[in-house]
Every structure is written in C-alpha cells, then in structure tokens.
Amino acid sequence: MDALSSQANLAGYKSVLLGANALGRIFPLMMTAAGTITPSRVLVFGAGVAGLQAIATAKRLGAVVEATDVRPETREQVESLGGRFIQVEGVEGVKVEGGYAREVSADYLQKQQELIKSRIKEADIAITTALVIGRKAPILITEEMVRSMKPGSVIVDMAVESGGNCALSVFGKTVVEHGVTIIGEPNLPSLLPVNASELYAKNISTLLLHLANSSGFKWEMEEEITKGSMITHDGELVHGFTKEILAKKNP
C-alpha cells in the first residue's frame, strides 16, 4: 500500500547503477595476473528505504559502503546490509516524525558537514537521499566538498526534485564540476517503468480495497490510513500536515 516505499526501493537500486555506469572503474576487489584492483568506495547519505536499497545494491556489486543518517537508530539496519555507519556523536537536535526527519538543528548540520568533509574525500561515488518533509532538501555536499573529491568521482543526487543535496546539482542534467560527475536525474523509478508500474498499481489497488467494501467507499475518519490520506472532507481541510504548511504560507 505504501507507494513511496515501493518507488524509493527502485530509485535506490537505480541510483547505484547510474553511479557505477558513470564511474570509470569497477566496484569489486579484483585480483588478476596483472595486479590487484581495489574496490570502489560508496558513501550513502540517508538510510531510509532508498538509501538502504542503495547500500544493499552497492554492497552486492562489491563496493566498500559507508552511510550516514540523522537518525542514530538506523545504524543497525545499515550494518545488517554490510555498510559502515558514520554518526555525528554527542549532538542533539534532530526531530523525527513517522520515521522521517522533520527538522534538524543548525548545530547538528555543522557537525555533520565536518564529518562529511573527512569522508567524502575517499569516496568514489556519493549517493544522496536526504529529504526533510515539507522543506527544501538540505545541502549536504558543498562546492568545497566537491572540489575535494577525487577526479572521476561521481555524485548521484536523488533529492534533486526537492532542490538537491549537492550545491552543484542541476535538475534533469548530468554535469561535470571540478572533475566530478554530478547526476541530477529526477524520477528514477521512471527508468524502470515495468517494475515501477507493477508496484504502483498494486499499491493503489490495495489502498482502494482497504477504503471500500461491497456497498461502496467507507470513511472511517479515525482509522490511520484513511486519516493520513484524506485531504478534505465535507468542504473542510482535514489533513494535519497540509494544514500546517498552508498556515505557514498564509499566516
């Protein structure tokens, strides 16, 4: 029923393939008669559904994977997939709601930037998935950080539709800045149309069957799924988060 999760899974998978295709080296460790090739290093920002799928896919391809997230409770999930979790220590200020970050303090962002600076220099591919509900995507990779990356490195900005996590991302384009390829491809699930359509159709049919019975649609206003998906009812705005956003725009 959760369309966001099903599409994010596909997006996370495809992001790794796009990055691998743009990178001029292989992912896995390879020992040959001509010498040993060290594995590529992948850094994933955000350990939600898309980020976890990116971690799993990169790991299966043989890369060394590191990941960071504002939610420390995601450490176990990252490590269960074979990734190394990078955490900002000793700083509070992350507001989480429904499993997603809603607000991040300035102090946390500063500490996170310092941590990222030290790790992104070693990365061959950086994949960003960080979103904050109802807000512009946070800038996690600055131009200075891009400049510090190895020539030929790749950034896949999965948050480009919400403004981007990389300061140099361009919506709908792949650009090269300071020797780094930055992929700003929106709507990654559309690049896997067969599976994206299949999963979305299942999500919608399951939702409709949940909302209806043999006599028609039923509106159980206190039921979690109905309450969370209904925007208006009887001419009134009833969706809490939509109310909050509109109140900020029209104080």
N, C-alpha and C positions, 0 to 999 in steps of 0.2 A: 504493500500500500504506500510505502514511503518512496515517492518518485525522486526526491532529492538524493537519497542514498543510492538508489539503483543507477542513476545517471552519474553520480560522483564516482562510483566504482569504475565505470567505464572511462571517465575522464582521467582518473589516477593512472590507470593502465596505459592509456594512450599517451599521456604526458611523458612517460618513460621511453616509449618507442620513438616519439618525436625527438627527445633529447639524444637518444642513442644514435638516431639517424643523422643528426647534425654534428655529432662528436666525431672527430677524426681518429678514434681509437676504439678498441674493443672493450667490453665490460669485464670479462673474467680474467683471472690469472691463467696464463698460458706458458707452459714450459716446452720449448722446442729445441731442436739441434742448433738453431741459430741464436738461441738465447732465451731468456725469460722475460715475459711481458707482465708487468704488474697490473693488478686490477684497477679499474676506474673507481673513483670515489664520488658518491652521490650524496648530496645534502638536501633533505626534505624539510620544508617549513610547514608545520601544521600536521597534526596526527589525527585528523578527522577521517571520514570514510575515504575521501580522495587521497589524502596523504598516506594512509595505511596501505591502500592498494598500490600506490607508487613505491612504497618501501618494499612490499612483497614482490612486486614485479622486478624492480632493480636488483633485489637480492637473488631472485631466481635466475637472472641473467648473469650473475656472478660478480656484481659490484660490491664494494665496501660501502655500507649505507649508514649515514648518521641522520638524526632527525631531532627537531626541536618543536616544542609546543608550549603555549602559555599555561596549559593545564597539566600540572605535575602527575595527575592520576593516569595520564596516557603512557607513562614510562613503561608499564608492564606490557601494554599492547605492542609498543614499538619493539621492545626486547624479545617478545614472543615471536616476532617475524624475523629476527636476526639482526635488527638495527641497533645502533648505539644511541642512547638518548642523551641529548645535551640539554641541561637545565640551568636556568637562571637561579642561583642559590640566594636564599636569605632576603628575598624581596616580595612583599605582598602587593596587592593592588590589581588583581585580575577578577573581574566579575563574570561569573559563568551562569548561564540560564539555559535549561533544556539541553545541556551538553555542549553548548556553543558559547564562545566568548562574546560578551556583550560590551564590555568596557575594560580597557587596560590603562593603568596609571602611567603618568609620564616617567616616573622613576623606574618602573619596570621596563618601559620601552628603551630607556637609556642603557640600562644594564644588558638588555637583550641585544642592542646594537653592538656593544662592546664584545659580547660573546660571539656574535655572528662574524665580526671582523676577524677574529682569531681563527675561525673555522673555514670561512669561505675561500680563503687563500689556497687551501689544499683541495678544494672540490673541483672535479671535472664537470659535473652537472649540478646545478641548483634548481630545485623544483619548488615553487611557492604556491601554497594553497590557502593562505591565511585570510579569513574573512571575519568581519565583525557585523553582526546582524543590524541592519538599519543604518549603517555608516559606510563611508568610503573605506576601501581596503587600506590597511596600514602599510606605509613604506617600510619594508624590511631590508631591502638591498639598495643602498645609496649609490650615487655615481662613483664616489670614492671607493666603495667596496668592489664595484665592477672593475675599476681600474687596477685593483689589487689582485684580481683573479688571473690565473694562468692564461696565456694566449691560446685560443682554440677552445676555451671552456664554453659551456652552454648554460643559459638560464631559460627555464620554461615557466612563464608567469601564468598560472591558472586563475589568478584573480584579476586578470586584465579587464574583464567586463565590469568590474566594480572599481576601476581606477588603477589597479595593478599594485603588486607588492614590490616591484622594481621601479625605481625612479626613471629608468630609460626605456621601459616597455612602450610599445606602440600598438594600439588596438588593431588587430587583424593583420599585423605585419611581422615579418622576421627581419630584424636589423642587426647590424654588427657595430658595436661600440667598444672602443679600446681593446679590440681584438677578441671580444666576447660576443658570441651569437645569442641574441635575446629573442625568444619566440613568444609572440603575443597572440597566439591563436585562440579566438573565442569559441565557445560552444564545442568543446572537444567531443562530447558524445555524438555529435552530428557526423563525425568522421568514422563512426562505427554504426551506421544507420540501421543495419539489420537488427543487431542486439539492442540498440537504444530504443527502437520502435517496439520490439518484442517486450522488453521490460516495462516500458511506459504504458503500453496497452494493458499489461497485467496489473500494474499499479492502479490505473483508472477503473478497470472493471471491478477490482476488489473493493475500491472505495465506493463505487456506485451500489454494489451488492450489500455493502455494510449500511449504506444510508437508506436502502429501500427494502420493502417486503412485498408480498404478493398483492397488496392493496395500493401500493404507491410509495412515495417517499415519506419517511418518518423523521421528524426533527426532535431529537432528544437533546434539549438545549444544554443540559449539564454533562452530557457524555463527552469525553475528552476529544475524540476525533471530530465530532460534529462541531463542538465549541471552537476547536482550533482552526477549522477550515471555513467557517461561516463568516463572511464579512458584514453583511447587512441582514436584518430581519424585521419585518413589519415596518419598513421605512426608516429604521434606525441603524446606526453603525454600532455593531456589537463586538467586533474583533479588537481585543485589548491592545495588541501591538500597533495595529493600524491607527487606532485612536491616539496612541502615544506619539506616533510620527506626525500625524496631522496637527496635533496640538502644538508641537514644536514649530511646525511650518506656519501655523496660523494662531499665534498666541493671543 
